[in-house]
Amino acid sequence: MLWVKAFHIISMVCWFAALFYLPRLFVYHADTQDEAGNERFKVMERKLYRGIATPAMLATLLLGFWLFSYAPSAYMASGGWLHAKLTLVALLIGYHHMCGRYLKQFDADKNQKTHRFYRWFNEVPVFFLVSIIILVVVKPF
């Protein structure tokens, strides 16, 4: 079970790394003026989203369900921290898909957002990471 937990944490770290970097690419992409740079960012974003972020998300979710399946009643009886964590994970999945939507807009050259918007958008995963880690480690309720 410790191996499953270790790989769950590893995949979560990979997922968050991608969610930190992809919106940062959006910041630079929204500010790009030349066609070569535009095409380069499209390739980088697509590879990051499809090759790292999505597989890491799926691995995180699969391994998390595997961990939960071994003792669901123990987790459910342990307090509200798990419900809060699962809610945040569901919202994080929504954020992941929002990144995918923005990626498609960039790919179709239909981005309407500024680099300032993406600078703020880039900060959202920090809230999720801090909140989820505190819930899992401290179990405040």
N, C-alpha and C positions, 0 to 999 in steps of 0.2 A: 504494500500500500504506500510505503514511503517513496518508491520509485514513481508511482502514479502522481503523487503530490509534487515530487521534484519536477517532473515533466510538465505538470500543470503550471507551476510557477515559471518555468523556462518559457513555455509557450505564451504565457501572459506577458512576460517581459518583452518578448519579440513583438507581440501584438501592440503593446503600448509604444514601443520604439517606432513602429511604423505609423501609429496614430500621432506621434509627436512630429515625425518628419514629413509626412504627406502634406498636412496643411502648411508647413513651412515652405515646401515646394510650391504650393498654391500662391503664397505670398510673393515669391520671386517670379512665378509664371505670370501673375496678374500685372506685374510691373515690366514684363519683357516687351520690347518693341520690335525686335528683328525676327524674321521667319525661322532662321536656323535655331535660335534660342527657344522659340515657341515649340518647334518640333522636338527638340531635345527634352524639354520639360514634359511633353506628352508621353514620350517613351519612358522617362524616369518614373513618372506618376503611375503609369499603367503597370510597369514591372513591380513597383513597390506595393501597389494595391492588390494586384492579382497574384504576385509571386511570394509575397511575405505577409501582408496584413490579413488577407482573407484566409490563407491556410493557418496562420497563427491563431486567428479568431476561432476557426473551426476546431483546432486542436485544443485550445483553452476550454471551449464549451464541452467538447467530448470528454476530456479528462475530468472536468468539473462534475459532469453528470456521473461519470464512473465513480468518483470519490463519494458523491452523494448517495449513490445506489447501495453502497455497502452499509450505511447506517442512517437511512432517511429519518427514522423516528427519533434517533438521538439528536440529529441536527435540528429537527423541527421543535423538539422540546427544549433546546438550549437557549432560546430567546429570540427576540425580534431582530437581532443583528443579521441573521441569515436572510430574512425577508427584505430587509433594507439593502443588503448586498445584492440579492437577486434583482431587485428593482433597479439598482444602479447598473448592473450588468445589462439588463434589458435596454436601459437608456443608452448605454455605451454601444450596444449593437446598433441602435438607431443612429448614433453619431457616426459609426463606421459606414452605414449605408448613406448618410448625408455626404460623407467624403466621396463615396462612389458616384453620387449624383453630381457633385461638383466636378469630379474627374470627367464625367461624360460631357458636361457643359464645356470644359476646356478642350476636350477632344474634338468637339464639334465647332470650336471657335465661337461659342455663344456665351462665354462668361460675362456676366453683368456686374460682378462684385469687384470692389477695389482691393488693393493690397492691404489697406487698413482693416477691412472686414476680416480678411483671412488672418491677420495678426491677432485679432480677438478670438476668432474661431480656433486658432492654434492653442489657446490657453485652456480650452474646455477639458481636454483629457487630464490635465493636472488635477482638476477638481475630482474627477472620477478616481484617479489613482490614489490620491491621498485619502479620500473617503472610504474606498474599498479596503485599503490596507489597514486603516484604523479600525474599521468594523471587524475585520478578520482577526487582527492581533489583540485588540483591546476588548472586543465584544462588550461595548458599553451598555447594552440592554438586551 
